[in-house]
Amino acid sequence: MTTGQGRGLRRDAEANRERVVAAARAVFAERGLEAPLEDIARRAGVNIATLYRRFPERESLIEAVLADRLADLADLADAALGRPDPWEGFRWFVERACAMQAADRGVTEAFTACFPGAPGMEEPRERALAALDTLIGRARERGRLRPGVTSGDVLLFLMANAGVLRATRDAAPGAWKRLVALLLDACRADGEEAGAPLPPALTPTELHDAMVSARPVR
């Protein structure tokens, strides 16, 4: 094989990869992360063997498609942390994260599932939660956020929103906004039930196990 032929094959392989990623982004957005890989290959115009050569595991394809959206989530949390009023930053983050879910079914599932084999997915999620921990602490110090609220509760909000989106996407696509408003109202320190104790927060292990169970399987 000549050097020119080698470069040509590499270009073809990269072009195939880009087609697969673009097709997966569209199919995951429409049908979720459990969509058949055969449908992605068909939309990309490649055979299934080509898809598996580039992405031998479903998680590796999900990472290629959605790691940047998890990075967007982490950037959103950093931006919320930079707002002068921590309660407004918290509210702003929750509303926009839920809006990102509403716009893309793949994002809906990626935000609420755990992908241990995809570090490109897990690192930005951990960065987002760390920023939220700081933001929540500041909001509590100022008396704006109900005591006991944690960053783990925000993951529960996203899980709840994912369920509402699945159930209402066609019949009432704006229903998630009502859910988010109710959840945020429950978090306000000056709410009617602000003094009532919350049930125990999920432990990190419980959250991890719940997210692993939500992970799509081949």
Secondary structure as UniProt FT lines:
FT   HELIX           3..31
FT   TURN            33..34
FT   HELIX           37..44
FT   HELIX           48..54
FT   HELIX           58..81
FT   HELIX           86..103
FT   HELIX           105..110
FT   TURN            111..112
FT   TURN            116..117
FT   HELIX           119..141
FT   TURN            142..143
FT   TURN            147..148
FT   HELIX           151..168
FT   TURN            169..171
FT   TURN            173..174
FT   HELIX           175..187
FT   TURN            189..190
FT   TURN            192..195
FT   HELIX           204..213
//
